[in-house]
Amino acid sequence: MLRICCFMLMLMLLSDTMGWTIDDIVNHISICSQLPDYGRCSAHTRMWYYSRQHKSCLPFDYSTCGGNTNRFYTKSECEQYCVYVRDR
């Protein structure tokens, strides 16, 4: 119960200081919690995904189609987007 209260307090504080709504933060957490998904095509390109296990952004090969939304063009983009997951 205490963890839930602390998490909700953190969401409220972040939404006030960053100008984001709680829905925005929850959406980021949802995306950054997905496992990497290679996709379904035969081509590939280097992308970055957030790993909750490692609490960092890691590279992976993306097939250029399909997959999920936990993929970013740069490590920096991944880190900025998934900052709320990393700090949890």
TANOR-V277103 format. One line per field, one symbol per residue. ss: DSSP state (a for helix, b for strand, c for the rest). psi: psi as a letter, one per 40 degrees, with the letter a starting at -180 (. if undefined). burial: 1 if it has 9 or more other ideal C-beta (glycine too) atoms within 8 Angstrom, else 0. Layout:
ss->???
psi->???
burial->???
This chain:
ss->caaaaaaaaaaaaaaaaacccaaaaaaaaaaaccccccccccccbbbbbbbccccbbbbbbbcccccccccbccaaaaaaacaaaacc
psi->dddddddddddddddddeeiiddddddddddeeiiihdaeieiiihiiihhddefihiiihheeiaaaeghididddddddedddde.
burial->0000001001110110000001011101101111011110000100111110000011011110001001110010111011011100
